Amino acid sequence: MTLLSVRNLATHYLTGDLPVRAVDGVSFGLAPGEILGLVGESGCGKTTVGFSLLRLLPAAARIVEGEVLFEGQNLLTKSQ
């Protein structure tokens, strides 16, 4: 059973004329009791993934694609 499922998450920053792809196509799943660590170089999108999951993005950022399912409910379609 999957408690949290992230599917094809894409978050872009709207700066200037073209969007900057900070996160593009991230997918993972977590079962109850599992722990996930995100590792990578500075600026690779780790914080943006976390902020996207929590919907705590800055005003210039938008989740443009994907699903974040918690216990089968898409958190991205819920009102804040």
Secondary structure, DSSP 8 states (H G I E B T S, - for coil): --SEEEEEEEEEEEETTEEEEEEEEEEEEE-TT-------STTSSHHHHHHHHHT---TTEEEEEEEEEETTEEGGGS--
